[in-house]
Amino acid sequence: MNHESHSDNRLTNVTARLAEDPPLPLSSLPPAGVCSLHQVPSPESGPQRWAALSVAGRMRVLRAARGRLAERALEFPEAISPHLARSKSDTLTTELLPLLAGCRFLERNAARILSPQRLGRSGRPVWLTGLAAEILRVPLGHVLVIGPSNFPLYIPGSQVLQALAAGNRVTWKPGVGGKAVALLVALALADAGLPEGTLTVTEESVAAAEEALATHPDKVVFTGSSRTGHHLLRMLAEGAIPAVMELSGADAIVVTPSADLQEVAKTVAFGLRLNGASVCMSPRRLFATPTTMAALRPLLDAALATVPAVALEPGTAQRLSALLDEAVSQGAMLRGALQPQAQRPLLVDRASARMTVARSDLFAPVISLIEAESMLHVPELYAECAYGLTAAIFCDRKQEKMARLLGGMLNAGSLLINDIIVPTADPRVPFGGRGESGYGVTRGAEGLLEMTAVKTMLVQRGGVKLHLNAPRGLDAEAYAGLVQVLYGRGLGPRWAGLKRLLGKMRS
């Protein structure tokens, strides 16, 4: 059986289970096709009722959905794409577990994060006496989530839950191989009480994404390659549609002289094994001083020997071969070899930070070893790459302060000390990139706020409304005195301003 027919059978089986599920008739599921995308919700429609619910009411639905997702845990590894290099346990630990943790975070914190912010008298300008100010977080309306194929559950699922928590109607466009798991999430939400039409799952095709974009959503949350992201941004610019862009990475590991090198070698092996190194945060560059690198090389060789080979997409394999040829021609040495069927981890030794292979978002088990004269040179070498998703620094505990200072000089959305990838799944923290890795964040409080619009409420309750008075010839002098009283530097200028103001008021 080939991979495509295997994937189709899995999707067919999952869809059949959804249709047969006793607690929920198929007709009450959110529409799975794109034909419903052009429907405009009526005032009594499900999305309108969802937006009108209190945050606590929405969280009751998400809490119930979380329980249903947990009960159906073993269905997710069956629904996941067979093209992904992972075990059933990998799917549960890297996708479902963090998704449910993020759901619980919303249940516990969304009401507080989205609560109105009432501004008191403190800090209010004196010339706005009587003004009551309030900052509200309201639903955007319609959020389009375009998911990736490498993590089809956790990444878009977290974004969908946050968009729903904020009260939005959501369209979920899955990545290739992601529709089956998206439908499982949709089923759990519908069974938990999500109003019909509030969540739409489309097909996986590019045409489905284009049709969803044609409905002019109020915001797009995209996870994918930088190249696709650039194309999408050009389309969004035509309609002034805002977006969160979670794009590619070529993430770095910085090994300080005090680091535990055995731990570093194990970490690199983990990074090149996880999901077949098809992770936007997979390590692609490793910086160390010559002395540290010399001690690290044999440890890396031994650790990577335990990492299984992974099949590469034909286009990725061709690109990797070309980049390695280029690197070798420029003085690099390969530790490992290109393999036509299944690729084992490769070290591009004695690489330079300017080599294309060290600056590329390859989904392949390859990492470039780059020597730095000292740790002070690392920020300059790191900046040769335009991607800025995460950076990791390894040191002993006594050097943590130094690592923090060094990390502050690296253009990355997240800095990790003594670990990679996994800590970013903490649902409390936002995740996003810099430079070619995109902008905006998902997850955490900041990610939830990305799914809202700011509405400012200003209420005037009496007070002096000087702006309503017709202007007079002497008003400018009086106002200049008032400005000097309120904002002048030092007692002398303020006193002079007060005399100037009182003099004009008397006249």
ABEGO torsion letter per residue (X at the ends): XBAAAAAAAAAAAAAAAAAABAABBAAABBBABAAAAABBBBAABAAAAAAABBAAAAAAAAAAAAAAAAAAAAAAAAABBAABBBBAAAAAAAAAAAAAAAAAAAAAAAAAAABBBBBBABGBBAAABGBBBBBBBBBAGBBBBBBBAABAAAAAAAAAAAAAAAGBBBBBBBBBGAAAAAAAAAAAAAAAGBBBGABBBBBABAAAAAAAAAAGBABBBBBEBAAAAAAAAAAAAAAGBBBBBBBBBBBBBBBBAABBAAAAAAAAAAAAABGGGBBAABBABBBBBAAAAAAAAAAAAAAAAABBBBBBBAAAAAAAAAAAAAAAAAGBBBBEBBBAABBBBBBBBGBBAABAAAABBBBBBBBBBBBBABAAAAAAAAAABABBABBBBBBBAAAAAAAAAAAAABBBABBBBGBBGAAAABAABBBBBBEAAEBEBBEEAAAAAAABBBBBBBBBBEEBBAAABBBBAAAAAAAAAAAAAAABBEAAAAAAAAAAAAAAAAX
